[in-house]
């Protein structure tokens, strides 16, 4: 049963009208116009949880941050790809999760600030994230590299892992997915049942950003919809899903298909949880962070 604090989240999201961006195509168009006029900040907050140091590099053409422990690093490396409907910047919630994972696990986390739609697309961003992971694998070994992402970033992370597999790169230590978008056609009939109870996401608006992101690529291209790809040969997957989230039906398919393909899956299902609940300051969010940290230490 969800905690008392978690039960407050859905009505709070409704009260704050989080769904208005996604409820209609015009809502998304209005939000995209707003961020085009006034771009969002992407840098880490001035105050992060202690025990970490942050650096940034622009050599790739994107800002790429590295969040490392102030103490002795564990030797584990994570590439974290943030969510935001492929259109919105990394948030303080992401940065706080990243900093806490670093401080508690000793891992070093690389955070690419990838170009958003309409500049960034699946055809350009997914291979670049795969390159970033491949470079870490070459330097640190696949057993020491984890891909991690939430929502849109979960889609990018899993698509990049598939691309690495196809390139012949050894399986990553783990791919950690938080409420990932998995099939961007959004045609799973179970979404019809979930969507009215989701206090945050809806298909009419998000399809606008999806079309910008895929930029003409078909929905069944694994760079767009990793659930359309062959999952065999991937390293272990940890996936967090919430039953009040329109991504949940496809997450259930991912768990079944990955296991059928021989992939080890740690299924962290969240009954009564909303989208990206592991990022939220609720007891379940803290428990999810402990799962991620344990996977990096194990």
C-alpha positions in Angstrom: 0.0 0.0 0.0 1.4 3.5 -0.8 2.6 5.6 2.0 0.5 8.4 3.3 2.9 10.9 1.6 2.7 9.0 -1.7 -1.1 9.1 -1.6 -1.0 12.9 -1.4 1.0 13.1 -4.7 -1.8 12.4 -7.3 -4.3 15.0 -5.9 -1.4 17.5 -5.6 -0.4 17.0 -9.2 -4.0 17.5 -10.2 -4.3 20.6 -8.1 -1.2 22.0 -9.7 -2.5 21.2 -13.1 0.6 19.2 -14.2 -1.5 17.5 -16.9 -2.4 20.7 -18.7 0.7 20.5 -20.9 -0.1 17.0 -22.0 -3.9 17.0 -22.1 -4.2 18.6 -25.6 -1.8 19.2 -28.5 -2.2 23.0 -28.0 -1.0 22.6 -24.4 2.2 21.1 -25.6 2.6 23.6 -28.4 2.2 26.4 -25.8 4.8 24.9 -23.5 7.3 24.4 -26.3 6.8 28.0 -27.4 7.4 29.1 -23.8 10.7 27.2 -23.4 11.9 28.3 -26.9 11.4 31.9 -25.9 12.8 31.5 -22.4 15.1 28.4 -22.3 15.3 26.5 -19.1 18.4 26.4 -16.9 20.2 23.0 -17.0 23.1 23.4 -14.6 23.1 21.7 -11.2 21.7 23.6 -8.2 24.2 25.6 -6.2 23.4 23.4 -3.2 23.5 19.6 -3.7 23.6 16.9 -1.1 27.1 16.7 0.3 29.8 14.3 -0.6 30.0 15.1 -4.3 32.0 17.4 -6.7 30.8 18.5 -10.1 32.7 19.3 -13.2 31.6 20.0 -16.8 33.2 19.5 -20.2 32.0 20.9 -23.6 34.4 18.9 -25.9 31.6 16.9 -27.5 29.6 20.0 -28.3 27.1 19.3 -25.5 27.6 20.2 -21.8 28.6 16.9 -20.2 28.7 17.0 -16.4 30.5 14.6 -14.2 29.3 14.1 -10.6 32.0 12.3 -8.6 32.3 11.4 -4.9 34.6 13.6 -2.8 35.9 10.4 -1.2 37.5 7.4 -2.8 35.5 6.5 -5.9 34.2 2.9 -6.2 35.2 2.5 -9.8 31.6 2.2 -11.0 30.4 4.6 -13.7 26.9 5.6 -14.7 25.6 7.6 -17.6 22.3 9.3 -16.5 20.0 10.5 -19.3 17.3 12.9 -17.9 13.7 12.8 -18.8 11.4 15.7 -19.9 9.4 14.6 -22.9 12.5 15.0 -25.1 11.7 18.8 -25.0 12.4 20.0 -21.4 15.6 20.3 -19.5 17.0 18.4 -16.6 15.4 19.4 -13.2 16.6 19.8 -9.6 14.8 16.5 -8.9 17.2 14.8 -11.3 20.3 16.5 -9.9 19.3 15.6 -6.3 18.8 11.9 -7.2 22.1 11.8 -9.0 24.0 13.5 -6.2 22.5 11.1 -3.6 23.3 8.1 -5.7 26.9 9.3 -6.0 27.3 10.1 -2.3 25.8 6.8 -1.2 27.4 4.4 -3.7 30.7 6.0 -4.5 29.9 5.7 -8.3 30.8 8.5 -10.7 27.8 9.7 -12.8 28.2 11.3 -16.2 25.2 13.5 -17.2 24.9 14.6 -20.8 22.8 17.7 -21.5 21.6 16.5 -24.9 20.0 18.8 -27.4 16.2 18.9 -27.0 13.6 18.8 -29.8 13.4 20.1 -32.4 17.2 20.3 -32.6 17.9 16.9 -31.0 16.2 13.9 -32.5 16.3 10.1 -32.0 18.6 9.7 -35.0 21.3 12.0 -33.6 21.0 11.8 -29.8 20.7 8.0 -29.3 23.9 7.2 -31.2 25.8 10.0 -29.3 24.7 8.6 -26.0 25.8 5.1 -27.2 29.2 6.6 -28.1 29.5 8.1 -24.6 28.7 4.7 -23.0 31.1 2.9 -25.4 33.9 5.2 -24.5 33.4 4.4 -20.8 33.2 0.7 -21.6 36.5 1.0 -23.4 38.2 2.8 -20.6 36.5 1.2 -17.5 35.2 -2.2 -18.7 31.6 -3.1 -19.3 31.3 -4.6 -15.9 31.8 -1.1 -14.4 29.4 0.8 -16.6 25.6 1.3 -16.0 23.1 3.2 -18.2 20.4 5.0 -16.4 17.5 7.2 -17.4 14.0 8.3 -16.5 11.0 8.8 -18.8 12.3 10.1 -22.2 15.8 9.5 -20.8 14.8 5.9 -20.1 13.9 5.5 -23.8 17.2 7.0 -24.8 19.2 4.8 -22.4 17.5 1.5 -23.5 17.8 2.4 -27.2 21.5 3.2 -26.7 22.0 -0.1 -24.9 20.4 -1.9 -27.9 22.7 0.0 -30.3 25.8 -1.0 -28.3 24.7 -4.6 -28.4 24.3 -4.4 -32.2 27.8 -2.8 -32.4 29.3 -5.8 -30.5 30.0 -4.0 -27.3 29.9 -6.3 -24.3 26.7 -6.1 -22.2 26.6 -3.3 -19.7 26.7 -4.0 -15.9 23.1 -2.9 -15.8 20.5 -0.6 -17.4 18.3 1.2 -14.9 15.0 2.6 -16.2 12.7 4.9 -14.3 9.2 5.1 -15.8 10.7 4.7 -19.3 8.9 5.5 -22.5 9.2 2.3 -24.5 6.8 2.3 -27.4 6.3 5.8 -28.8 3.3 4.7 -30.9 1.4 4.7 -27.6 -1.0 2.1 -29.0 -1.0 -0.4 -26.2 -4.8 -0.8 -25.5 -4.1 -1.0 -21.7 -3.1 2.7 -21.9 -6.8 3.5 -22.4 -7.5 2.1 -18.9 -4.6 3.9 -17.2 -4.8 7.3 -18.8 -7.8 8.6 -17.0 -6.1 7.9 -13.6 -2.8 9.4 -14.6 -2.6 12.8 -12.9 0.4 13.9 -15.0 0.7 12.5 -18.5 -1.7 12.1 -21.5 -1.3 11.1 -25.1 -2.6 14.1 -27.0 0.1 16.5 -25.9 3.0 14.1 -25.7 2.5 13.0 -29.3 3.5 16.4 -30.4 7.0 16.1 -28.8 7.2 12.4 -29.9 6.8 13.5 -33.5 9.4 16.1 -33.2 11.7 13.6 -31.6 11.4 10.8 -34.1 11.6 13.3 -37.0 10.2 10.9 -39.6 11.7 7.7 -38.2 9.1 4.9 -37.9 7.7 4.0 -34.6 9.1 0.5 -34.8 12.7 1.8 -35.1 14.5 0.8 -31.9 16.0 4.3 -31.7 12.5 5.5 -31.2 10.7 2.6 -29.5 13.2 0.2 -27.8 10.3 -2.2 -27.1 10.2 -2.9 -30.8 13.8 -4.2 -30.8 15.2 -7.6 -30.0 16.1 -7.6 -26.3 18.3 -10.7 -26.4 21.9 -10.1 -25.4 21.3 -7.1 -23.1 22.8 -7.0 -19.6 20.6 -7.0 -16.5 17.7 -4.4 -16.4 16.2 -2.8 -13.3 12.9 -1.1 -14.1 10.7 1.1 -11.9 7.1 1.5 -13.0 4.0 3.0 -11.4 0.4 1.9 -11.9 -0.9 5.5 -12.2 1.3 6.2 -15.2 0.6 5.7 -18.9 4.1 4.2 -19.4 3.1 1.3 -17.0 1.4 -1.0 -19.6 4.5 -1.0 -21.8 6.8 -1.5 -18.8 4.8 -4.7 -18.0 5.5 -5.8 -21.6 9.2 -5.0 -21.3 9.5 -7.2 -18.2 7.8 -10.1 -19.9 9.7 -9.8 -23.2 13.1 -9.2 -21.7 12.7 -12.3 -19.4 11.5 -14.3 -22.4 14.7 -13.2 -24.3 16.9 -14.4 -21.4 17.6 -11.0 -19.9 17.7 -10.7 -16.1 15.1 -8.2 -14.9 14.7 -6.6 -11.5 11.1 -5.5 -11.6 10.5 -2.7 -9.2 6.8 -2.2 -9.7 5.0 0.5 -7.7 1.3 0.0 -7.1 -0.4 3.4 -6.7 2.7 5.3 -7.9 2.9 8.1 -10.4 5.3 8.8 -13.2 9.0 8.9 -12.1 8.1 8.3 -8.5 11.7 7.3 -7.6 12.7 11.0 -8.1 10.1 12.2 -5.6 10.7 13.0 -1.9 8.5 10.2 -0.6 9.4 7.0 1.3 9.0 5.0 -1.8 11.4 7.3 -3.6 14.0 6.8 -0.9 13.6 3.0 -1.1 14.0 3.1 -4.9 17.3 5.0 -4.4 18.5 2.3 -2.1 17.8 -0.3 -4.8 19.9 1.7 -7.3 22.7 2.1 -4.8 22.7 -1.6 -3.9 22.9 -2.5 -7.6 26.0 -0.2 -8.0 27.7 -1.7 -4.9 26.8 -5.3 -5.5 
